[in-house]
Amino acid sequence: MKYILSLFLIVGTAAHSFSQSPDKTIRKMKLNAGIVTGKLAETKEFYTSVLHFGITFENDFYLLLHTPDKSSEISFLLPEHASQQPLFHAPFAGKGMYLTIEVENVDELHEELKKKGVEIRIDMRDEPWGDRHFAISDPNGIAIDIVRYAPSPN
């Protein structure tokens, strides 16, 4: 009887653990945003020379870039490429997307980009909640918000 009771307790505990809501389960995930574009060369030049991204991988139809600290990646894919499924054929239309890049010294990067002649689309500004940021856009029309977030109140 003790054996059966112990077995029920073990099975019940295991079942309860597996039935926990996904919010309580930590799952490792890595996000890589991908943009379909015919401007691979211009995109590569922009992200590597303007924002100091590195090249993780590239071939004739795909470009995978990483941030300078290698913590994040973004990919670019030629439209209508035969190796890809139709879902990934249509090119980005240049509207309705933005990226946020968090940096430690937003003022320094702002000055660097101005010296390079990069068009600043939204000039440096301080928000009431404490963030400091400015915005540019890439060759594909993707808005890029470059920000130093306000320190957390903790």
Contacts in CASP RR format, 6 or more apart in sequence:
PFRMAT RR
TARGET T0000
AUTHOR 0000-0000-0000
METHOD contacts of the structure
MODEL  1
MKYILSLFLIVGTAAHSFSQSPDKTIRKMKLNAGIVTGKLAETKEFYTSV
LHFGITFENDFYLLLHTPDKSSEISFLLPEHASQQPLFHAPFAGKGMYLT
IEVENVDELHEELKKKGVEIRIDMRDEPWGDRHFAISDPNGIAIDIVRYA
PSPN
31 72 0 8 1.000
32 64 0 8 1.000
32 73 0 8 1.000
32 74 0 8 1.000
32 75 0 8 1.000
33 74 0 8 1.000
33 75 0 8 1.000
33 99 0 8 1.000
34 74 0 8 1.000
34 75 0 8 1.000
34 76 0 8 1.000
34 77 0 8 1.000
35 43 0 8 1.000
35 74 0 8 1.000
35 75 0 8 1.000
35 76 0 8 1.000
35 77 0 8 1.000
35 92 0 8 1.000
35 97 0 8 1.000
35 140 0 8 1.000
35 142 0 8 1.000
36 76 0 8 1.000
36 77 0 8 1.000
36 78 0 8 1.000
36 79 0 8 1.000
36 88 0 8 1.000
36 89 0 8 1.000
36 90 0 8 1.000
36 91 0 8 1.000
36 92 0 8 1.000
37 43 0 8 1.000
37 76 0 8 1.000
37 77 0 8 1.000
37 78 0 8 1.000
37 79 0 8 1.000
37 91 0 8 1.000
37 92 0 8 1.000
37 140 0 8 1.000
38 78 0 8 1.000
38 79 0 8 1.000
38 91 0 8 1.000
39 76 0 8 1.000
39 139 0 8 1.000
39 140 0 8 1.000
40 61 0 8 1.000
40 63 0 8 1.000
40 76 0 8 1.000
40 78 0 8 1.000
42 139 0 8 1.000
43 63 0 8 1.000
43 76 0 8 1.000
43 138 0 8 1.000
43 139 0 8 1.000
43 140 0 8 1.000
44 55 0 8 1.000
44 58 0 8 1.000
44 63 0 8 1.000
44 65 0 8 1.000
44 76 0 8 1.000
46 138 0 8 1.000
46 139 0 8 1.000
47 53 0 8 1.000
47 54 0 8 1.000
47 65 0 8 1.000
47 74 0 8 1.000
47 138 0 8 1.000
48 54 0 8 1.000
48 55 0 8 1.000
48 65 0 8 1.000
49 116 0 8 1.000
50 113 0 8 1.000
50 116 0 8 1.000
50 118 0 8 1.000
50 136 0 8 1.000
51 101 0 8 1.000
51 144 0 8 1.000
52 68 0 8 1.000
53 65 0 8 1.000
53 66 0 8 1.000
53 67 0 8 1.000
53 68 0 8 1.000
53 74 0 8 1.000
54 65 0 8 1.000
54 66 0 8 1.000
54 67 0 8 1.000
54 68 0 8 1.000
55 63 0 8 1.000
55 64 0 8 1.000
55 65 0 8 1.000
55 66 0 8 1.000
56 64 0 8 1.000
56 65 0 8 1.000
56 66 0 8 1.000
56 73 0 8 1.000
57 63 0 8 1.000
57 64 0 8 1.000
58 64 0 8 1.000
60 78 0 8 1.000
61 77 0 8 1.000
61 78 0 8 1.000
61 81 0 8 1.000
61 83 0 8 1.000
62 75 0 8 1.000
62 76 0 8 1.000
62 77 0 8 1.000
62 78 0 8 1.000
63 75 0 8 1.000
63 76 0 8 1.000
63 77 0 8 1.000
64 73 0 8 1.000
64 74 0 8 1.000
64 75 0 8 1.000
65 73 0 8 1.000
65 74 0 8 1.000
65 75 0 8 1.000
65 76 0 8 1.000
66 72 0 8 1.000
66 73 0 8 1.000
67 73 0 8 1.000
67 101 0 8 1.000
74 99 0 8 1.000
76 140 0 8 1.000
77 84 0 8 1.000
77 88 0 8 1.000
79 89 0 8 1.000
79 90 0 8 1.000
79 91 0 8 1.000
80 89 0 8 1.000
81 88 0 8 1.000
81 89 0 8 1.000
92 140 0 8 1.000
92 142 0 8 1.000
94 140 0 8 1.000
94 141 0 8 1.000
94 142 0 8 1.000
95 141 0 8 1.000
96 143 0 8 1.000
97 142 0 8 1.000
97 143 0 8 1.000
98 142 0 8 1.000
98 143 0 8 1.000
98 144 0 8 1.000
98 145 0 8 1.000
99 142 0 8 1.000
99 143 0 8 1.000
99 144 0 8 1.000
99 145 0 8 1.000
100 144 0 8 1.000
100 145 0 8 1.000
100 146 0 8 1.000
100 147 0 8 1.000
101 144 0 8 1.000
101 145 0 8 1.000
101 146 0 8 1.000
101 147 0 8 1.000
102 147 0 8 1.000
102 148 0 8 1.000
102 149 0 8 1.000
103 109 0 8 1.000
103 146 0 8 1.000
103 147 0 8 1.000
103 148 0 8 1.000
104 148 0 8 1.000
105 148 0 8 1.000
106 124 0 8 1.000
106 132 0 8 1.000
106 133 0 8 1.000
106 134 0 8 1.000
106 146 0 8 1.000
106 147 0 8 1.000
106 148 0 8 1.000
107 124 0 8 1.000
107 132 0 8 1.000
109 146 0 8 1.000
110 120 0 8 1.000
110 124 0 8 1.000
110 134 0 8 1.000
110 146 0 8 1.000
113 120 0 8 1.000
113 136 0 8 1.000
114 120 0 8 1.000
118 136 0 8 1.000
119 136 0 8 1.000
119 137 0 8 1.000
120 134 0 8 1.000
120 135 0 8 1.000
120 136 0 8 1.000
121 135 0 8 1.000
121 136 0 8 1.000
121 137 0 8 1.000
121 143 0 8 1.000
122 133 0 8 1.000
122 134 0 8 1.000
122 135 0 8 1.000
122 145 0 8 1.000
123 134 0 8 1.000
124 132 0 8 1.000
124 133 0 8 1.000
124 134 0 8 1.000
125 132 0 8 1.000
125 133 0 8 1.000
125 134 0 8 1.000
126 132 0 8 1.000
127 133 0 8 1.000
127 150 0 8 1.000
129 150 0 8 1.000
130 150 0 8 1.000
131 147 0 8 1.000
131 148 0 8 1.000
131 149 0 8 1.000
131 150 0 8 1.000
132 147 0 8 1.000
132 148 0 8 1.000
132 150 0 8 1.000
133 145 0 8 1.000
133 146 0 8 1.000
133 147 0 8 1.000
133 148 0 8 1.000
134 145 0 8 1.000
134 146 0 8 1.000
135 143 0 8 1.000
135 144 0 8 1.000
135 145 0 8 1.000
135 146 0 8 1.000
136 143 0 8 1.000
136 144 0 8 1.000
136 146 0 8 1.000
137 143 0 8 1.000
137 144 0 8 1.000
138 144 0 8 1.000
END
